[in-house]
Amino acid sequence: MAKTYTPGSGTAKDRARLRLGDTTAPMVLDDAEIEDLLTTYGFQEGSAQCAEALGAYWASRAEEWTEGDQKEDFGNRSKKYFDIANQIRATQQNPSAPKRTGSAVGDSTRPTLIGYRNT
């Protein structure tokens, strides 16, 4: 299975990998797994699903690993990915979150008419 990342490619798969930090070897998720989740759930929820997949991956490892002076805490790493999934979903569901229109000029520059009245 392919595990690739091309910085600045603009593909949904590479944007999701960047968002999750799964960009350097050894990458965990296969390209096909990421693309499947993004296609099935859309970018936002698909990214959250990918984060949960990474959390499950790290949860299945030993809690800690120590060799000489090196120590890894996989339980903490797992929790962080589940936190990322929750943050993605919170951003998706928060109506006050900035809208991403795909251009430099979007809804945030349009004047609001709240408080104006026609006289």
DSSP file (Angstrom, degrees, kcal/mol; ACC not computed):
  #  RESIDUE AA STRUCTURE BP1 BP2  ACC     N-H-->O    O-->H-N    N-H-->O    O-->H-N    TCO  KAPPA ALPHA  PHI   PSI    X-CA   Y-CA   Z-CA
    1    1 A M              0   0    0      0, 0.0     2,-0.3     0, 0.0     0, 0.0   0.000 360.0 360.0 360.0 140.3    0.0    0.0    0.0
    2    2 A A        -     0   0    0      1,-0.0    29,-3.1    28,-0.0     2,-0.4  -0.555 360.0-176.0 -81.3 139.9    1.2    3.5   -0.9
    3    3 A K        +     0   0    0     -2,-0.3     2,-0.3    27,-0.2    24,-0.2  -0.847  25.7 157.4-133.3  94.7    1.9    6.0    1.8
    4    4 A T        -     0   0    0     -2,-0.4     2,-0.3     2,-0.0    20,-0.1  -0.840  24.6-174.0-124.3 156.4    2.8    9.3    0.1
    5    5 A Y        -     0   0    0     -2,-0.3    -2,-0.0    18,-0.1    18,-0.0  -0.932   1.4-174.2-149.1 125.6    2.9   13.0    0.9
    6    6 A T    >   -     0   0    0     -2,-0.3     3,-1.8     5,-0.1     4,-0.3  -0.943  28.3-129.4-120.9 107.4    3.6   15.8   -1.5
    7    7 A P  T 3  S+     0   0    0      0, 0.0     8,-0.1     0, 0.0    -2,-0.0  -0.273  89.7   8.6 -57.0 134.5    3.8   19.2    0.2
    8    8 A G  T 3  S+     0   0    0      6,-0.1     7,-0.0     3,-0.1     6,-0.0   0.589  85.4 129.0  75.5  11.1    1.7   21.8   -1.6
    9    9 A S    <   -     0   0    0     -3,-1.8     3,-0.1     1,-0.1    -1,-0.1   0.809  61.9-139.4 -70.2 -27.4    0.0   19.3   -3.9
   10   10 A G        +     0   0    0      1,-0.3     2,-0.1    -4,-0.3    -1,-0.1   0.439  52.6 140.1  83.8  -1.8   -3.5   20.6   -3.1
   11   11 A T     >  -     0   0    0     -5,-0.2     4,-2.4     1,-0.1    -1,-0.3  -0.460  61.7-125.2 -74.3 149.8   -4.9   17.1   -3.0
   12   12 A A  H  > S+     0   0    0      1,-0.2     4,-2.6     2,-0.2     5,-0.2   0.889 111.1  55.6 -59.9 -39.3   -7.4   16.4   -0.3
   13   13 A K  H  > S+     0   0    0      1,-0.2     4,-2.5     2,-0.2    -1,-0.2   0.928 110.3  43.8 -60.5 -46.4   -5.3   13.4    0.8
   14   14 A D  H  > S+     0   0    0      2,-0.2     4,-2.3     1,-0.2    -1,-0.2   0.856 112.7  52.1 -70.5 -34.1   -2.2   15.5    1.3
   15   15 A R  H  X S+     0   0    0     -4,-2.4     4,-2.4     2,-0.2    -1,-0.2   0.903 111.5  47.5 -66.2 -39.5   -4.1   18.3    3.1
   16   16 A A  H  X S+     0   0    0     -4,-2.6     4,-1.9     2,-0.2     6,-0.2   0.926 111.0  50.9 -65.9 -44.3   -5.6   15.7    5.5
   17   17 A R  H  X>S+     0   0    0     -4,-2.5     5,-1.8     1,-0.2     4,-1.4   0.921 112.0  47.7 -58.3 -43.8   -2.1   14.2    6.1
   18   18 A L  H  <5S+     0   0    0     -4,-2.3     3,-0.5     1,-0.2    -1,-0.2   0.928 109.8  52.2 -62.9 -45.2   -0.7   17.6    6.8
   19   19 A R  H  <5S+     0   0    0     -4,-2.4    -1,-0.2     1,-0.2    -2,-0.2   0.833 116.5  40.4 -59.7 -33.3   -3.6   18.4    9.2
   20   20 A L  H  <5S-     0   0    0     -4,-1.9    -1,-0.2    -5,-0.1    -2,-0.2   0.591 107.5-122.1 -93.6 -12.6   -3.0   15.2   11.1
   21   21 A G  T  <5S+     0   0    0     -4,-1.4     2,-0.9    -3,-0.5     3,-0.4   0.680  70.8 132.0  79.1  17.3    0.8   15.3   11.0
   22   22 A D      < +     0   0    0     -5,-1.8    -1,-0.1    -6,-0.2    -4,-0.1  -0.440  34.5 110.2 -96.6  59.0    1.1   11.9    9.3
   23   23 A T        +     0   0    0     -2,-0.9     2,-0.3    -5,-0.1    -1,-0.2   0.540  59.4  62.0-113.7 -10.8    3.6   13.3    6.7
   24   24 A T  S    S-     0   0    0     -3,-0.4   -20,-0.0     2,-0.2    -1,-0.0  -0.876  91.8 -54.5-122.7 153.5    6.9   11.7    7.5
   25   25 A A  S    S+     0   0    0     -2,-0.3    -2,-0.1     1,-0.2     3,-0.1  -0.396 118.2  43.3 -65.9 140.3    8.1    8.2    7.5
   26   26 A P  S    S-     0   0    0      0, 0.0    -1,-0.2     0, 0.0    -2,-0.2   0.280  82.3-173.8 -85.9 118.7    7.0    6.0    8.9
   27   27 A M        -     0   0    0    -24,-0.2    -2,-0.1     1,-0.1    -4,-0.1  -0.456  11.4-156.1 -71.1 148.6    3.5    7.2    7.9
   28   28 A V        +     0   0    0     -2,-0.1     2,-0.3     1,-0.1    -1,-0.1   0.910  67.1  63.0 -94.2 -52.4    0.7    5.2    9.5
   29   29 A L  S    S-     0   0    0     -7,-0.1     2,-0.2     1,-0.1    -1,-0.1  -0.556  78.1-127.4 -83.4 138.2   -2.3    5.6    7.2
   30   30 A D     >  -     0   0    0     -2,-0.3     4,-2.1     1,-0.1     3,-0.2  -0.492  22.6-117.9 -74.8 150.8   -2.3    4.3    3.6
   31   31 A D  H  > S+     0   0    0    -29,-3.1     4,-2.9     1,-0.2     5,-0.2   0.911 115.8  53.3 -53.7 -44.9   -3.3    6.7    0.8
   32   32 A A  H  > S+     0   0    0    -30,-0.4     4,-2.2     1,-0.2    -1,-0.2   0.852 106.5  52.3 -63.2 -35.3   -6.3    4.5   -0.1
   33   33 A E  H  > S+     0   0    0     -3,-0.2     4,-2.1     2,-0.2    -1,-0.2   0.931 112.4  44.7 -66.0 -45.1   -7.5    4.5    3.5
   34   34 A I  H  X S+     0   0    0     -4,-2.1     4,-2.6     1,-0.2     5,-0.2   0.948 114.2  48.7 -63.3 -48.9   -7.4    8.3    3.7
   35   35 A E  H  X S+     0   0    0     -4,-2.9     4,-2.4     1,-0.2     5,-0.2   0.878 110.2  52.5 -60.7 -38.4   -9.0    8.8    0.3
   36   36 A D  H  X S+     0   0    0     -4,-2.2     4,-2.6    -5,-0.2    -1,-0.2   0.934 111.6  45.1 -63.2 -46.5  -11.8    6.3    1.2
   37   37 A L  H  X S+     0   0    0     -4,-2.1     4,-2.5     1,-0.2     5,-0.3   0.897 114.2  48.8 -65.7 -39.7  -12.6    8.2    4.4
   38   38 A L  H  X S+     0   0    0     -4,-2.6     4,-1.8     2,-0.2    -1,-0.2   0.890 114.3  46.1 -66.6 -38.8  -12.5   11.6    2.7
   39   39 A T  H  < S+     0   0    0     -4,-2.4    -2,-0.2    -5,-0.2    -1,-0.2   0.904 117.0  43.9 -69.2 -41.6  -14.7   10.3   -0.2
   40   40 A T  H  < S+     0   0    0     -4,-2.6    -2,-0.2    -5,-0.2    -3,-0.2   0.905 131.1  19.2 -70.9 -42.5  -17.2    8.6    2.2
   41   41 A Y  H  < S-     0   0    0     -4,-2.5     4,-0.5     1,-0.3    -3,-0.2   0.494 105.5-112.1-111.1  -5.7  -17.5   11.4    4.8
   42   42 A G     X  -     0   0    0     -4,-1.8     4,-2.1    -5,-0.3    -1,-0.3  -0.183  47.1 -65.4  86.2 169.7  -16.3   14.6    3.1
   43   43 A F  H  > S+     0   0    0      3,-0.2     4,-2.3     2,-0.2     5,-0.2   0.930 128.7  43.7 -64.6 -49.0  -13.2   16.5    4.0
   44   44 A Q  H  > S+     0   0    0      2,-0.2     4,-1.9     1,-0.2    -1,-0.2   0.979 123.3  33.5 -63.5 -58.8  -14.0   17.6    7.5
   45   45 A E  H  > S+     0   0    0     -4,-0.5     4,-2.6     1,-0.2    -1,-0.2   0.866 117.2  56.6 -68.0 -34.8  -15.6   14.4    8.9
   46   46 A G  H  X S+     0   0    0     -4,-2.1     4,-2.2     2,-0.2    -1,-0.2   0.896 106.7  49.7 -61.3 -39.9  -13.2   12.3    6.9
   47   47 A S  H  X S+     0   0    0     -4,-2.3     4,-2.3    -5,-0.3    -2,-0.2   0.899 110.6  49.9 -64.1 -40.8  -10.3   14.1    8.5
   48   48 A A  H  X S+     0   0    0     -4,-1.9     4,-2.2     2,-0.2    -2,-0.2   0.898 109.7  51.2 -64.1 -39.7  -11.8   13.4   11.9
   49   49 A Q  H  X S+     0   0    0     -4,-2.6     4,-2.2     2,-0.2    -2,-0.2   0.896 109.3  50.8 -63.8 -39.6  -12.3    9.8   11.0
   50   50 A C  H  X S+     0   0    0     -4,-2.2     4,-2.3     2,-0.2    -2,-0.2   0.910 108.5  52.0 -63.0 -42.1   -8.6    9.6    9.9
   51   51 A A  H  X S+     0   0    0     -4,-2.3     4,-2.3     1,-0.2    -2,-0.2   0.906 110.1  48.6 -61.7 -40.8   -7.6   11.2   13.3
   52   52 A E  H  X S+     0   0    0     -4,-2.2     4,-2.6     2,-0.2    -1,-0.2   0.876 108.2  54.2 -66.9 -36.2   -9.6    8.5   15.1
   53   53 A A  H  X S+     0   0    0     -4,-2.2     4,-2.2     2,-0.2    -2,-0.2   0.906 110.3  46.9 -62.3 -40.8   -8.0    5.8   13.0
   54   54 A L  H  X S+     0   0    0     -4,-2.3     4,-2.4     2,-0.2    -2,-0.2   0.892 111.0  52.1 -66.8 -39.1   -4.6    7.1   14.1
   55   55 A G  H  X S+     0   0    0     -4,-2.3     4,-2.0     1,-0.2    -2,-0.2   0.907 110.7  47.6 -61.9 -41.6   -5.8    7.2   17.7
   56   56 A A  H  X S+     0   0    0     -4,-2.6     4,-1.4     2,-0.2    -2,-0.2   0.891 109.7  54.0 -66.2 -39.2   -6.9    3.6   17.4
   57   57 A Y  H  < S+     0   0    0     -4,-2.2     3,-0.5     1,-0.2     4,-0.3   0.954 113.3  40.9 -58.8 -50.6   -3.5    2.7   15.8
   58   58 A W  H >< S+     0   0    0     -4,-2.4     3,-1.0     1,-0.2    -1,-0.2   0.805 110.1  59.0 -71.9 -27.9   -1.5    4.2   18.7
   59   59 A A  H 3< S+     0   0    0     -4,-2.0    -1,-0.2     1,-0.2    -2,-0.2   0.793  99.5  59.2 -67.8 -26.7   -4.0    2.8   21.3
   60   60 A S  T 3< S+     0   0    0     -4,-1.4    -1,-0.2    -3,-0.5    -2,-0.2   0.555  94.5  83.0 -79.9  -6.3   -3.2   -0.7   20.1
   61   61 A R  S <  S-     0   0    0     -3,-1.0    -3,-0.0    -4,-0.3     0, 0.0  -0.447  99.9 -76.7 -88.8 167.3    0.5   -0.3   20.9
   62   62 A A        -     0   0    0     -2,-0.1    12,-0.4     1,-0.1    -1,-0.2  -0.299  43.7-117.0 -58.7 148.3    2.0   -0.8   24.3
   63   63 A E  S    S+     0   0    0     11,-0.2    12,-1.4     1,-0.1    11,-1.3   0.924  93.5   8.6 -54.9 -47.7    1.4    2.1   26.6
   64   64 A E  E     -A   73   0A   0      9,-0.2     2,-0.4    10,-0.2     9,-0.2  -0.957  61.3-161.9-136.2 153.5    5.1    3.0   26.9
   65   65 A W  E     -A   72   0A   0      7,-2.2     7,-2.9    -2,-0.3     2,-0.4  -0.997  11.5-177.3-135.8 130.7    8.2    1.9   25.2
   66   66 A T  E     +A   71   0A   0     -2,-0.4     2,-0.3     5,-0.2     5,-0.2  -0.995  10.9 166.9-132.0 132.7   11.7    2.5   26.6
   67   67 A E  E >   -A   70   0A   0      3,-2.6     3,-2.2    -2,-0.4     2,-0.2  -0.884  68.3 -51.2-144.2 112.1   15.1    1.6   25.1
   68   68 A G  T 3  S-     0   0    0     -2,-0.3    -1,-0.0     1,-0.3     0, 0.0  -0.445 124.2 -15.9  61.6-125.3   18.1    3.1   26.7
   69   69 A D  T 3  S+     0   0    0     -2,-0.2     2,-0.4    -3,-0.1    -1,-0.3   0.526 118.8  95.9 -87.2  -6.9   17.6    6.9   27.0
   70   70 A Q  E <   +A   67   0A   0     -3,-2.2    -3,-2.6     2,-0.0     2,-0.4  -0.684  48.9 176.8 -90.7 137.2   14.6    6.9   24.6
   71   71 A K  E     -A   66   0A   0     -2,-0.4     2,-0.4    -5,-0.2    -5,-0.2  -0.998  10.2-166.1-140.6 134.4   11.1    6.7   25.8
   72   72 A E  E     -A   65   0A   0     -7,-2.9    -7,-2.2    -2,-0.4     2,-0.7  -0.964   9.7-156.5-120.2 137.8    7.8    6.8   23.9
   73   73 A D  E  >  +A   64   0A   0     -2,-0.4     4,-1.5    -9,-0.2    -9,-0.2  -0.849  17.0 172.9-112.4  92.1    4.4    7.4   25.5
   74   74 A F  H  > S+     0   0    0    -11,-1.3     4,-2.5    -2,-0.7   -10,-0.2   0.798  74.8  61.7 -72.7 -29.3    1.9    5.8   22.9
   75   75 A G  H  > S+     0   0    0    -12,-1.4     4,-2.1     1,-0.2    -1,-0.2   0.910 106.1  46.4 -61.8 -42.0   -1.1    6.3   25.2
   76   76 A N  H  > S+     0   0    0    -13,-0.3     4,-2.1     2,-0.2    -1,-0.2   0.886 110.9  52.4 -66.6 -39.0   -0.6   10.0   25.2
   77   77 A R  H  X S+     0   0    0     -4,-1.5     4,-1.6     2,-0.2    -2,-0.2   0.904 108.7  50.8 -63.0 -41.9   -0.1   10.0   21.4
   78   78 A S  H  X S+     0   0    0     -4,-2.5     4,-1.8     1,-0.2     3,-0.3   0.934 109.0  50.7 -60.6 -47.9   -3.4    8.1   21.0
   79   79 A K  H  X S+     0   0    0     -4,-2.1     4,-2.3     1,-0.2    -1,-0.2   0.885 105.9  56.4 -58.8 -40.3   -5.3   10.6   23.2
   80   80 A K  H  X S+     0   0    0     -4,-2.1     4,-2.2     1,-0.2    -1,-0.2   0.885 105.7  50.4 -61.8 -38.8   -3.9   13.5   21.2
   81   81 A Y  H  X S+     0   0    0     -4,-1.6     4,-2.1    -3,-0.3    -1,-0.2   0.884 110.0  49.3 -69.1 -36.8   -5.3   12.0   17.9
   82   82 A F  H  X S+     0   0    0     -4,-1.8     4,-2.0     2,-0.2    -1,-0.2   0.876 110.6  52.0 -67.0 -35.3   -8.8   11.6   19.5
   83   83 A D  H  X S+     0   0    0     -4,-2.3     4,-2.4     2,-0.2    -2,-0.2   0.899 107.5  52.2 -63.6 -41.1   -8.5   15.2   20.7
   84   84 A I  H  X S+     0   0    0     -4,-2.2     4,-2.6     2,-0.2    -2,-0.2   0.919 107.4  52.1 -61.4 -43.5   -7.7   16.3   17.2
   85   85 A A  H  X S+     0   0    0     -4,-2.1     4,-2.1     1,-0.2    -1,-0.2   0.915 110.8  47.9 -58.7 -43.5  -10.8   14.5   15.9
   86   86 A N  H  X S+     0   0    0     -4,-2.0     4,-2.4     1,-0.2    -1,-0.2   0.882 110.7  51.2 -65.2 -38.5  -12.9   16.3   18.5
   87   87 A Q  H  X S+     0   0    0     -4,-2.4     4,-2.3     2,-0.2    -2,-0.2   0.903 109.0  50.8 -65.6 -41.0  -11.4   19.6   17.5
   88   88 A I  H  X S+     0   0    0     -4,-2.6     4,-2.0     1,-0.2    -2,-0.2   0.932 112.9  45.8 -61.5 -45.2  -12.1   19.0   13.8
   89   89 A R  H  X S+     0   0    0     -4,-2.1     4,-2.0     2,-0.2    -2,-0.2   0.878 110.7  52.9 -67.1 -37.2  -15.7   18.2   14.6
   90   90 A A  H  X S+     0   0    0     -4,-2.4     4,-1.3     2,-0.2    -1,-0.2   0.905 110.2  47.9 -64.7 -40.6  -16.1   21.2   16.9
   91   91 A T  H  < S+     0   0    0     -4,-2.3    -1,-0.2     1,-0.2    -2,-0.2   0.891 111.6  51.3 -64.4 -39.6  -14.8   23.5   14.2
   92   92 A Q  H  < S+     0   0    0     -4,-2.0    -2,-0.2     1,-0.2    -1,-0.2   0.859 116.4  39.2 -65.6 -37.2  -17.2   21.9   11.7
   93   93 A Q  H  < S+     0   0    0     -4,-2.0    -1,-0.2    -5,-0.1    -2,-0.2   0.565  90.4  99.3 -93.9  -9.8  -20.2   22.4   14.0
   94   94 A N    ><  -     0   0    0     -4,-1.3     3,-1.6    -3,-0.2    -4,-0.0  -0.688  56.3-161.4 -83.2 111.6  -19.4   25.8   15.4
   95   95 A P  T 3  S+     0   0    0      0, 0.0    -1,-0.2     0, 0.0     4,-0.1   0.715  89.7  57.5 -67.2 -18.0  -21.4   28.4   13.4
   96   96 A S  T 3  S+     0   0    0      2,-0.1     3,-0.1    -3,-0.0    -2,-0.1   0.491  80.4 113.2 -89.7  -1.5  -19.1   31.2   14.5
   97   97 A A  S <  S-     0   0    0     -3,-1.6    -6,-0.0    -6,-0.2     0, 0.0  -0.407  83.8 -92.1 -65.8 144.9  -16.0   29.5   13.0
   98   98 A P        -     0   0    0      0, 0.0     2,-0.3     0, 0.0    -1,-0.1  -0.298  40.4-121.1 -60.1 139.6  -14.6   31.4   10.1
   99   99 A K        -     0   0    0     -3,-0.1     2,-0.7    -4,-0.1     9,-0.2  -0.631  16.3-144.8 -81.5 139.5  -15.9   30.3    6.8
  100  100 A R        +     0   0    0     -2,-0.3    -1,-0.0     1,-0.1     6,-0.0  -0.906  24.1 170.8-107.5 108.9  -13.4   29.0    4.3
  101  101 A T        -     0   0    0     -2,-0.7    -1,-0.1     2,-0.3     3,-0.1   0.574  49.5-114.4 -97.1 -10.2  -14.4   30.1    0.9
  102  102 A G  S    S+     0   0    0      1,-0.3     2,-0.3     2,-0.0    -2,-0.1   0.515  87.6  82.7  88.7   4.8  -11.3   29.1   -1.0
  103  103 A S  S    S-     0   0    0      1,-0.1    -2,-0.3     0, 0.0    -1,-0.3  -0.917  85.9-115.4-135.9 165.1  -10.4   32.6   -1.9
  104  104 A A  S    S+     0   0    0     -2,-0.3     2,-0.6     1,-0.1    -1,-0.1   0.799 107.1  52.6 -70.0 -27.9   -8.6   35.5   -0.2
  105  105 A V  S    S+     0   0    0     -4,-0.1     2,-0.2     3,-0.0    -1,-0.1  -0.944  76.3 137.7-112.4 119.8  -11.8   37.6   -0.2
  106  106 A G    >   -     0   0    0     -2,-0.6     3,-1.8    -4,-0.1     4,-0.4  -0.493  67.7 -47.8-138.4-153.6  -14.8   35.9    1.2
  107  107 A D  G >  S+     0   0    0      1,-0.3     3,-1.1     2,-0.2    -7,-0.1   0.761 120.1  71.1 -59.8 -27.1  -17.8   36.4    3.4
  108  108 A S  G 3  S+     0   0    0      1,-0.3    -1,-0.3    -9,-0.2    -3,-0.0   0.707  99.1  47.7 -67.7 -17.6  -15.7   38.1    6.1
  109  109 A T  G <  S+     0   0    0     -3,-1.8    -1,-0.3     2,-0.1    -2,-0.2   0.530  87.2 101.2 -99.0  -6.7  -15.2   41.2    3.9
  110  110 A R  S <  S-     0   0    0     -3,-1.1     2,-0.0    -4,-0.4    -4,-0.0  -0.632  81.5-113.8 -78.0 131.1  -18.9   41.6    2.9
  111  111 A P        -     0   0    0      0, 0.0     2,-0.3     0, 0.0    -1,-0.1  -0.366  27.0-128.3 -65.9 142.5  -20.5   44.3    5.0
  112  112 A T        -     0   0    0      1,-0.1     0, 0.0     2,-0.1     0, 0.0  -0.665   7.9-154.1 -88.8 147.4  -23.2   43.2    7.4
  113  113 A L    >   +     0   0    0     -2,-0.3     3,-1.6     2,-0.1     2,-0.2   0.286  51.8 127.6-103.3   8.6  -26.6   44.9    7.3
  114  114 A I  T 3  S+     0   0    0      1,-0.3     3,-0.1     3,-0.0    -2,-0.1  -0.492  77.8  18.0 -66.2 129.6  -27.4   44.1   10.9
  115  115 A G  T 3  S+     0   0    0      1,-0.4     2,-0.3    -2,-0.2    -1,-0.3   0.289  99.8 113.7  91.2 -10.4  -28.4   47.3   12.7
  116  116 A Y    <   -     0   0    0     -3,-1.6     2,-0.4     2,-0.0    -1,-0.4  -0.675  45.8-167.0 -88.8 147.5  -29.1   49.2    9.4
  117  117 A R        -     0   0    0     -2,-0.3     2,-0.7    -3,-0.1    -3,-0.0  -0.991  23.9-120.0-135.0 149.1  -32.6   50.3    8.6
  118  118 A N              0   0    0     -2,-0.4    -2,-0.0     1,-0.2     0, 0.0  -0.755 360.0 360.0 -86.4 116.0  -34.0   51.6    5.4
  119  119 A T              0   0    0     -2,-0.7    -1,-0.2     0, 0.0     0, 0.0   0.391 360.0 360.0-115.1 360.0  -35.4   55.2    6.0
